[in-house]
Each structure stands twice: as structure tokens, then as C-alpha cells.
Amino acid sequence: MPGFSFTMPSDPTQDDPAVKFYTKAGPGKDLPEPAKPAPSQAGAKLARLEAAETASQNDPKSQEPNDAVEPCPLKETRHALEAQVLDEKQQPLENIEVELRKSDTEALLAKSDAEGRVRFDKLAQGGYKLGLRGVDRDSWEILGDEDLPAERDTCTGDAAWNPPASADTAVKEHKVQQGECVATLAEKHGFLPEALWNADENAALRAKRENLNILAPDDVLKIPAPRPGFQEVQTSKSYRLGRKGSTQSVKIRFLGKDAAPRAEESYLLSITSAAGCEERTGKTDSSGFLAEIVPATTTELKVTMGSKPNLDTYTFKTAHLDPIDSLSGVQGRLTNLGYYCGDKRGELNGYTKRALRDFQRDNKLPICGEVDDATRAAIARQYQA
């Protein structure tokens, strides 16, 4: 028909997605799953976390311990050990080196303070060895101990251990100076006087000198190395250490008119030593003797006796008395016995000759003004040294 055109309609299912889908399916064919809607951002994050957790649980390596992460340990409690070094009169000794050993290769060193005290801290609980460096093993001892209070004991940290200093084993030769004797040298080098004097190295000097504390200038005393000695100690303790040989006894007899003893008489004693000056008061005994214990480093004693206005003062230089076989030794004894020999020593001057004659007359000896054997023996006997 004119003016019209006619088109055959297409298959209505041709463009239908559902029809297209199902026409491709049939018996025995796998149907693909329909597409899931795109997850939201939060859902995607949650999915990733769940997937990671599942993978971790299935991974055997995740079951092994992680060495990179460890618990933080608490600081271990440490302990202290204290000591006080005392002389034989229980007075503190300063600048004494005290050594604490953990083993033969680990040591701590400290010097005693003005109160004689040292302290070692940051120590693991247990036993150690303690000693005095440079002091012979027979010259010190542990006098006692007590527990440390908690506030002085517990601490933290680790002690800084060092190798012990090498011991000096050489034998030293010492030329005696005026004012020195075995007692002063033994104290200085860490020995008891008798131990130093009786050392094998000093056999020749012993044969020459009768008294260990009356040596002549230029005598040679040999000083061996101190024998090290350590004693067992424990942490959490305070120890008292006794230094032997740090003091010496002094005995002086005072006579008055007609050589009568100045018995039961009060005195003031002034002691000069390495520790300074100390004053004491006391009384002589029934025989007129002053007896005191003084530091081994004493250099001078001054004794004042009597009452005002008649005070008598006597000054004694310690370790200045020479052996009796020397002229200076004879002069020193005569002077202390009251026979003035002048100020020069070692010279048979007029004062000394007169002193000898006076002594010989008073002791009923042949009067010659010379030092013969009988006079020398009588002087030594009366002087008691």
C-alpha cells in the first residue's frame, strides 16, 4: 500500500539478558555464579583482616615463638659489703687499701676513709674474699662482723670488676736513716716487726745488732714482699678488720733526787706521729715508769711532769738511739741518764769525757773518761737497752 512500510517485529527475547543467560544453560552445564555487588570500603577492610587471620592460622611458621619480642625483665637486686680498718687500740686507720675478690681474675679496690671505712656495692648475693693489699697475711685479722641494715645493703646495677694488680715479689734493700727502726719500717711495709726482723734475708743484720729497734744509720734492712692473705666474707655484712703492728709500746723511767723513782707522779704526754699530735694524761707506776701504747709512726714524745712553777719537760726523739757499740750510742744513753755530753754526737769532746768520768765515779768504776768495756756494759745495764 502506498505511503506505508511494514517491518517484521524482532524476537522479543533476543535482547533480554535473562533469556540470553538461560538459553546458554542446559543439562550438564555449570552455571556461573551471578556477580556479587562491589563491597563497601569498610567491608573490604574487614575482609582483608579476616583473610590475613585465616592465612596466619594455617601457616606453621606463625606457630613458632617470636624471638624479636621478649618481656622486659626487672632489675636484679644487688647487695653491699662494708669494712672498717682499725689499729690495735681500735682507732680507725685511713688510706688502707682493701681488696675484694670475686675470683683470681676479678677484683675491686677501695681505700679506707678518715673513719677507716670502705664500701663495696652492686654485688651479687654470695661469698667473696677480702684482703689488705700490701699487708702481710699475719699482720691483719677479722675482729668481728654484723648484718648491714636494709637501707645500706640493697641496691641495683653491676660492680665494675677489674683484674687484680700484679704482686711485687722483689726483695728490697733499705738503708736505715736516723729516726728509723724495724718497728717503723715494718708498719710502713705491711709486716709485724718480729716477722720482718726474723726474715731469712735479715740473718746477717740480726747477727750484728742485738735489738731490732736500735739500728745504726746506714745499716741495711732487707724487706721481702708481703705474703698475700685473703679471708672468706659474705655480702650484706659489715666487718671490723684489725691491723696488727700499727702501734708500739713505750716505757720510760723517771728518777728524781738521789736516783729515787718519781713514783705515782702525774704527767702530760704529747705524741707526734703521722696521724698528727695527740695529748694524754697519766701517772707513773710505783717504780717511776711511764708505760704507753703509741702509733708505730711516732717521731717525738714530750713529757711534762711536776707542778707550777716547777715543771719539768722532757723531749724524746723516737728511733734516734744508736747501738751501744757506737760512741753516739754511748752519748745518747748518758744524756738520757742525766750526764750531759754536749750537742755533738760521734765526737769524744770535753763534755763527753766529763760525763764519762761522772758516770764512772757514781757507779764505782775506774775513772778514766774513756769508753771501756766495763763502762759500756754498765751504761747499757742501767739504761736497760
Residue pairs with C-beta under 8 A, 6 or more apart in sequence:
13 19
25 31
39 47
56 62
75 156
75 157
76 124
76 156
77 154
77 155
77 156
78 121
78 122
78 123
78 124
78 125
78 154
78 155
78 156
78 157
78 158
78 159
79 121
79 123
79 124
79 125
79 153
79 154
79 155
79 235
79 236
80 119
80 120
80 121
80 122
80 123
80 148
80 152
80 153
80 154
80 155
80 235
80 236
81 100
81 119
81 120
81 121
81 123
81 128
81 130
81 148
81 233
81 234
81 235
81 236
81 237
81 238
81 239
82 117
82 118
82 119
82 120
82 148
82 152
82 237
82 238
82 239
83 98
83 117
83 118
83 130
83 238
83 239
83 240
83 241
84 92
84 112
84 115
84 116
84 117
84 118
84 238
84 239
84 240
84 241
85 92
85 93
85 96
85 98
85 112
85 116
85 117
85 118
85 132
85 241
85 243
86 92
86 93
86 116
86 143
86 240
86 241
86 242
86 243
87 93
87 242
87 243
87 246
87 247
87 295
88 242
88 243
88 244
88 246
88 247
88 293
89 247
89 293
92 112
92 114
92 115
92 116
92 117
93 112
93 116
93 243
93 246
94 112
94 113
94 114
94 116
95 111
95 112
96 111
96 112
96 116
96 132
96 135
96 243
97 109
97 110
97 111
97 132
97 133
97 134
98 109
98 110
98 111
98 112
98 118
98 130
98 131
98 132
98 133
98 241
99 107
99 108
99 109
99 130
99 131
99 132
99 133
99 164
99 230
100 107
100 108
100 109
100 110
100 120
100 128
100 129
100 130
100 233
101 107
101 108
101 128
101 129
101 130
101 131
101 164
101 230
102 108
102 128
102 161
104 164
105 163
105 164
106 161
106 162
106 163
106 164
107 161
107 162
107 163
107 164
107 165
108 120
108 159
108 160
108 161
108 162
109 133
109 162
109 165
110 118
110 119
110 120
111 118
112 118
120 159
121 155
121 159
122 155
122 156
122 157
122 158
122 159
123 159
123 235
124 235
125 235
125 236
126 234
126 235
127 232
127 233
127 234
127 235
128 232
128 233
128 234
128 235
129 230
129 231
129 232
129 233
130 142
130 230
130 231
130 232
130 233
130 239
130 241
131 228
131 229
131 230
131 231
132 139
132 140
132 190
132 241
132 243
133 165
134 189
134 190
134 226
135 190
135 226
135 243
136 190
136 191
136 192
136 195
136 226
136 227
136 229
137 226
137 227
137 228
137 229
138 192
138 195
138 227
138 229
138 244
139 190
139 191
139 192
139 195
139 226
139 243
139 244
139 245
140 229
140 241
140 242
140 243
140 244
141 241
141 242
141 244
142 231
142 233
142 239
142 240
142 241
142 242
143 240
143 241
143 242
144 239
144 240
145 233
145 237
145 238
145 239
145 240
146 237
146 238
147 236
147 237
147 238
148 236
148 237
148 238
153 235
153 236
167 225
167 228
168 225
169 225
170 225
171 201
171 222
171 223
171 224
171 225
172 222
172 223
173 220
173 221
173 222
173 223
174 185
174 220
174 221
174 222
174 223
175 218
175 219
175 220
176 185
176 215
176 216
176 217
176 218
176 219
176 220
176 221
177 217
178 217
178 319
178 320
179 299
179 317
179 318
179 319
179 320
180 215
180 319
181 212
181 213
181 214
181 215
181 318
181 319
182 193
182 196
182 197
182 212
182 213
182 215
182 221
183 193
183 212
183 213
183 245
183 248
183 296
183 319
184 296
184 297
184 318
184 319
185 196
185 221
185 223
186 192
186 193
186 195
186 196
186 197
186 245
186 296
187 193
187 245
187 246
187 296
187 297
188 297
189 196
189 223
189 226
190 226
191 223
191 226
191 245
192 244
192 245
193 212
193 213
193 245
193 248
194 212
196 202
196 221
196 223
197 206
197 212
198 206
199 222
199 224
201 222
201 224
202 221
202 222
205 215
205 219
205 220
205 221
205 222
206 212
208 219
209 215
209 216
209 219
209 323
210 323
211 323
211 385
213 319
214 321
214 322
214 323
214 324
214 329
214 385
215 221
215 319
215 323
216 322
216 323
216 326
216 329
217 322
233 239
245 296
246 295
246 296
247 293
247 294
247 295
247 296
248 293
248 294
248 295
248 296
248 298
249 291
249 292
249 293
249 294
250 290
250 291
250 292
250 293
250 294
250 298
250 301
250 318
251 289
251 290
251 291
252 289
252 290
252 301
252 303
252 314
252 316
253 261
253 287
253 288
253 289
253 290
253 384
254 261
254 262
254 265
254 284
254 288
254 289
254 290
254 303
254 305
254 314
255 261
255 262
255 288
255 338
256 262
256 288
261 284
261 286
261 287
261 288
262 284
262 288
262 305
263 284
263 285
263 286
263 287
263 288
264 283
264 284
264 285
264 286
265 283
265 284
265 288
265 305
265 306
266 281
266 282
266 283
266 305
267 281
267 282
267 283
267 284
267 290
267 303
267 304
267 305
268 279
268 280
268 281
268 303
268 304
268 305
269 279
269 280
269 281
269 282
269 290
269 292
269 301
269 302
269 303
270 277
270 278
270 279
270 301
270 302
270 303
270 304
271 277
271 278
271 279
271 280
271 292
271 294
271 295
271 298
271 300
271 301
272 298
272 299
272 300
272 301
272 302
273 294
273 295
273 297
273 298
273 299
274 295
274 297
275 295
275 297
280 292
282 290
282 292
284 290
285 291
290 303
294 301
298 318
299 317
299 318
299 319
300 315
300 316
300 317
300 318
301 315
301 316
301 318
302 313
302 314
302 315
302 316
303 313
303 314
303 315
303 316
304 311
304 312
304 313
304 314
305 311
305 312
305 313
305 314
306 312
316 336
320 332
321 329
321 332
321 333
321 385
322 328
322 329
322 332
322 345
323 329
324 330
324 333
324 376
324 379
324 380
324 385
325 376
326 346
327 345
327 346
327 347
327 348
327 352
327 371
328 345
328 346
330 371
330 376
330 379
331 341
331 345
331 346
331 352
331 355
332 345
333 379
333 380
333 383
333 385
334 341
334 352
334 355
334 356
334 359
334 379
335 341
335 355
336 383
337 359
337 379
337 382
337 383
339 355
339 356
339 358
339 359
340 351
340 355
341 349
341 351
341 352
341 355
342 349
342 350
342 351
342 352
348 371
353 369
353 370
354 369
356 368
356 369
356 370
356 371
356 375
357 367
357 368
357 369
359 365
359 375
359 378
359 379
360 366
360 367
360 368
360 369
360 375
361 367
363 378
363 382
365 374
365 375
365 378
366 372
366 374
